Amino acid sequence: MKTAVLFQTGKMTVTQTEKPVPGSEEVLLKVMACGVCGTDIHIFEGHKGAADNPLPIVLGHEFSGIIEGLGEGVSGFSIGDRVCADPNVMCGHCRFCQAGIGHFCENMTGIGTTVNGGFAQYCAVPASQLHKLADYVSFAQGAMAEPLACCIHGIDMCRVQPGSDVAVIGGGMIGMLMLQLALLGGAARVAMIEPVAEKRKMAKTLGSCVCVDPMTQDVPAALKSAGIDNISAVIECVGKPQTIEQAVAIAGKGAVVMMFGLTAPEESMRLLPYEVFKKELTVTASYINPYTTGRATALINVGRIDVSAMVAEKIPLEKLPALLADSVQRSRGKYIVEPWQE
């Protein structure tokens, strides 16, 4: 099969490898779509993602496809089923799994991060990690279940209530998902803070009441002029110290500041404890997607979330190495790899 293998930092090669054989309680998945995530870029560039990443490895943890083979003991699925995958396999036995916080599992297997993933034509996946897609859902949409599941975990922690005001910093794929989830959760108004005009336009289309360009506008003044003067949740989706600091600055009384964007491990930020005290802020973060992939798949299956508008391009596997190396191209939006595209 055709496979994109990351051999070392910055060196990915599309090559031929053996098709995997599904083991006990695994399926052989013909991968039809796999999203390119910021984590893939971090690993490609030699930075640490959510876990340690052995090399060589086949990346790709946002994927969907068609079941082509069943390992021994698989039930509930059939050959030909259209499915998406939750890539984070918890052991179920360690102290964190037993405590109901399995995303901190001491023996976590990450498909596409610690073992071979979806940037290939086939992948062996535990059947326990699969969720069925509706017949009318595209594979590209199905591949977005994983990032949407991560966002659901994050939005759960934001305590969005009906009638509240929310701000999202960063209008990439994740920011657009967070915008929609905040509205679904009952937010009266969601502000998008994003420097790229095309992304601000998309945010407006998806329901943002006001879009602010932080490069040319005074953000607090722009929010105030829109009638937003006590933001109950600020969701930072950039992963830069300066945008996290901005999130704290614009948060209202009793607000949640969600640090959702992934920073480099060595980066630090300046936090004024008195400001946190004065506004009684909850400053928190969200780690992967515990127990939320089923909810994400349900939202995609019934069309409650638009996971397609922010896709820039669907590309063949051969174009993936150049894309990961090109920050200008990546900035256009979300890319979907289709391993069977010629």
C-alpha positions in Angstrom: 0.0 0.0 0.0 1.0 3.6 -0.4 2.1 5.2 2.8 3.6 8.6 4.0 6.3 7.7 6.5 8.0 10.3 8.7 11.6 9.0 9.0 13.1 11.9 10.9 12.3 15.5 11.7 11.4 17.3 8.5 11.8 14.2 6.3 8.6 12.5 5.2 8.6 10.1 2.2 5.7 8.5 0.4 6.6 4.9 -0.2 5.2 1.4 -0.5 4.7 -0.6 2.7 3.0 -3.8 3.6 -0.8 -3.6 4.1 -1.5 -4.2 7.8 -3.2 -7.4 9.0 -6.0 -6.8 11.6 -5.4 -8.5 14.9 -7.9 -9.7 17.4 -10.8 -7.3 17.8 -9.3 -5.0 15.1 -10.6 -4.1 11.7 -8.7 -3.3 8.5 -9.8 0.2 7.5 -9.4 1.4 3.9 -8.6 5.1 4.7 -10.6 7.5 2.6 -9.8 10.8 4.3 -7.4 12.0 6.9 -7.2 15.6 8.2 -3.9 17.4 8.6 -3.8 18.6 12.2 -1.5 21.1 14.0 -0.2 18.2 16.0 1.1 16.6 12.7 2.9 19.8 12.0 4.4 20.0 15.5 5.7 16.4 15.2 7.0 17.0 11.6 8.9 20.0 12.8 10.4 18.1 15.8 8.3 19.6 18.5 6.4 17.5 21.1 2.7 17.0 20.6 0.4 15.5 23.2 2.7 12.5 23.6 6.2 11.2 22.8 6.4 10.2 19.1 8.7 7.4 18.0 10.2 7.5 14.6 9.8 6.3 11.9 6.0 6.7 12.1 3.0 7.1 9.9 1.2 10.2 11.2 -2.5 11.0 10.7 -5.0 10.7 13.6 -8.1 12.4 12.1 -9.4 9.7 9.7 -12.4 7.9 8.3 -12.9 5.1 5.8 -14.5 1.8 4.9 -14.1 -1.4 6.8 -12.4 -3.9 4.4 -11.5 -6.7 6.8 -12.5 -8.0 10.3 -10.1 -9.5 12.8 -11.1 -12.3 15.2 -13.7 -11.4 17.8 -15.1 -8.2 16.1 -18.8 -7.7 16.6 -21.1 -4.8 15.8 -19.4 -4.0 12.5 -19.5 -5.4 9.0 -17.3 -5.2 5.9 -18.4 -2.2 4.0 -19.4 -0.1 7.0 -18.4 3.6 6.7 -16.8 4.7 9.9 -14.6 7.3 11.6 -12.0 6.6 14.3 -11.2 7.8 17.8 -7.4 7.5 17.7 -6.8 7.5 21.5 -6.9 4.0 22.8 -7.1 3.9 26.6 -6.0 0.8 28.6 -9.0 0.8 30.9 -6.9 -0.5 33.8 -4.6 2.2 35.1 -5.5 4.5 38.0 -6.6 7.3 35.6 -8.8 5.1 33.5 -10.3 3.7 36.7 -11.0 7.2 38.0 -12.9 8.1 34.8 -10.2 10.4 33.4 -8.9 8.0 30.8 -7.4 10.7 28.6 -4.6 10.7 31.2 -4.1 7.0 30.7 -0.7 5.8 31.7 -0.7 3.3 28.8 -2.3 5.3 26.1 -1.9 4.3 22.5 -2.3 7.1 19.9 -3.1 5.9 16.4 -1.2 8.3 14.2 0.9 9.7 17.1 2.5 6.7 18.9 1.6 4.0 16.4 1.0 4.1 12.6 -2.0 6.1 11.6 -4.1 7.4 8.7 -1.7 8.9 6.2 -1.8 5.6 4.4 -4.2 3.7 2.2 -4.9 1.2 5.0 -4.8 1.2 8.8 -5.5 -1.5 11.4 -7.8 0.0 14.1 -9.4 -1.5 17.2 -13.1 -1.9 16.6 -13.8 -0.3 20.0 -12.5 3.0 18.5 -14.9 3.2 15.6 -18.2 5.1 15.1 -20.5 4.6 12.2 -21.1 7.4 9.7 -24.5 8.2 8.1 -24.6 7.2 4.4 -24.9 10.9 3.3 -21.9 12.1 5.4 -18.7 12.4 3.3 -15.5 10.8 4.4 -13.9 14.3 4.7 -16.7 15.3 7.1 -16.2 12.0 9.0 -12.5 12.7 9.4 -13.4 15.8 11.3 -15.0 13.8 14.2 -11.7 13.8 16.0 -11.0 17.5 16.2 -14.7 18.1 16.9 -14.5 15.7 19.8 -11.5 17.6 21.2 -13.5 20.8 20.9 -16.5 19.3 22.7 -14.3 18.4 25.7 -13.0 22.0 25.7 -16.4 23.6 25.4 -17.8 21.4 28.2 -15.2 23.0 30.5 -16.1 26.5 29.4 -19.5 26.4 31.2 -21.3 28.2 28.3 -24.8 29.0 29.4 -27.9 30.2 27.5 -27.6 34.0 27.0 -23.9 34.2 27.7 -21.3 36.1 25.7 -18.3 34.2 24.4 -15.1 35.3 22.5 -13.0 33.0 20.3 -9.4 34.0 19.5 -8.2 32.4 16.3 -10.3 31.6 13.3 -8.7 28.4 12.1 -10.6 25.1 11.9 -10.7 24.7 15.7 -11.9 28.3 16.2 -14.7 27.8 13.8 -15.8 24.6 15.5 -15.7 26.3 18.9 -17.8 29.2 17.5 -20.5 26.8 16.4 -20.4 24.8 19.6 -20.7 27.9 21.7 -23.8 28.9 19.8 -25.2 25.4 20.1 -24.6 25.7 23.8 -26.8 28.7 24.0 -24.4 31.7 23.8 -26.3 34.8 22.8 -23.3 36.4 21.1 -19.9 35.0 20.0 -17.1 37.3 19.0 -14.3 36.1 16.7 -10.9 37.8 17.0 -8.9 36.9 13.9 -6.4 38.9 11.7 -7.2 37.2 8.4 -10.1 38.8 6.5 -11.3 35.6 4.8 -11.5 33.9 8.1 -13.5 36.7 9.7 -15.9 36.5 6.8 -16.4 32.8 7.4 -16.9 33.4 11.1 -19.7 35.8 10.2 -21.3 33.2 8.0 -21.1 30.7 10.8 -22.9 33.0 13.2 -20.4 35.3 14.9 -22.0 38.6 15.9 -18.8 40.6 15.6 -15.4 39.9 14.1 -12.4 41.9 15.3 -9.0 42.3 13.5 -6.5 42.5 16.4 -3.9 43.9 14.0 -5.8 47.1 13.2 -8.5 47.4 15.9 -8.5 48.0 19.6 -10.0 44.7 20.7 -11.6 45.7 24.0 -13.1 48.9 22.4 -14.4 46.9 19.4 -16.1 44.4 21.8 -17.6 47.1 23.9 -19.0 48.9 20.8 -20.7 45.7 19.9 -22.4 45.6 23.4 -20.2 42.9 24.7 -18.9 44.1 28.1 -18.7 40.9 30.2 -17.5 37.9 28.4 -18.2 34.7 30.3 -15.8 32.5 28.3 -12.7 33.3 26.2 -11.5 30.3 24.0 -7.9 30.8 22.8 -7.3 28.7 19.7 -3.9 30.0 18.6 -1.4 28.7 21.0 0.7 31.8 21.5 1.6 33.4 24.8 0.5 36.8 23.6 -3.0 35.6 22.6 -3.4 33.7 25.9 -2.5 37.0 27.7 -5.0 38.8 25.5 -7.7 36.2 26.5 -7.1 36.9 30.2 -7.2 40.6 29.5 -10.6 40.6 27.8 -12.3 38.0 30.1 -15.2 39.2 32.1 -16.0 38.8 35.8 -16.2 35.1 36.8 -15.1 34.0 33.3 -13.4 30.9 32.1 -10.3 31.4 30.0 -9.8 28.2 27.9 -6.2 27.8 26.7 -7.1 25.4 23.8 -4.3 26.2 21.4 -1.2 24.1 21.7 2.0 26.1 22.6 5.5 25.0 22.2 6.7 23.2 25.4 9.3 25.8 26.3 7.1 28.8 25.9 5.9 30.8 28.9 3.4 33.6 29.4 3.1 36.6 31.7 0.1 36.2 34.1 -0.9 38.8 36.6 -2.3 37.0 39.6 -4.1 40.1 40.8 -6.1 40.2 37.6 -7.1 36.6 38.0 -8.1 37.4 41.6 -9.9 40.6 40.8 -12.1 39.0 38.1 -12.2 35.5 39.8 -11.1 33.9 36.6 -10.9 30.2 35.9 -7.8 29.7 33.7 -7.8 26.2 32.3 -6.9 24.0 29.4 -8.3 21.0 27.5 -6.4 17.8 26.8 -7.5 15.6 23.8 -10.9 14.0 23.5 -12.1 11.8 26.4 -15.4 10.0 25.7 -16.6 12.6 23.2 -16.1 11.1 19.8 -19.6 9.5 19.9 -21.1 13.0 20.5 -19.0 14.5 17.7 -20.1 11.8 15.3 -23.8 12.3 16.2 -23.5 16.1 15.5 -21.9 15.4 12.1 -24.4 12.7 11.2 -27.3 15.0 11.8 -25.7 18.1 10.2 -25.7 20.3 13.3 -22.1 21.4 12.8 -20.5 22.6 9.6 -17.2 20.8 9.3 -16.7 21.5 5.6 -16.7 25.3 5.1 -13.1 25.7 6.5 -11.5 23.0 4.3 -9.0 24.6 1.9 -8.2 21.6 -0.3 -8.3 17.8 -0.6 -4.9 16.6 -1.6 -3.3 13.2 -2.6 -0.8 11.6 -0.3 2.1 12.6 -2.5 1.5 16.3 -1.7 1.5 15.9 2.1 5.3 16.2 2.7 5.5 19.5 0.8 2.4 20.8 2.6 3.8 20.1 6.1 7.0 22.0 5.1 5.1 25.0 3.8 3.7 27.3 6.5 2.3 29.8 3.9 0.2 27.0 2.2 -0.9 25.6 5.5 -2.3 29.0 6.6 -5.0 28.8 3.9 -7.1 26.5 6.0 -7.8 22.9 6.7 -6.3 20.2 4.4 -7.7 16.7 3.9 -5.5 14.0 2.6 -7.2 11.4 0.4 -4.8 8.4 0.1 -6.6 7.0 -2.9 -6.6 10.3 -4.9 -4.3 10.2 -7.9 
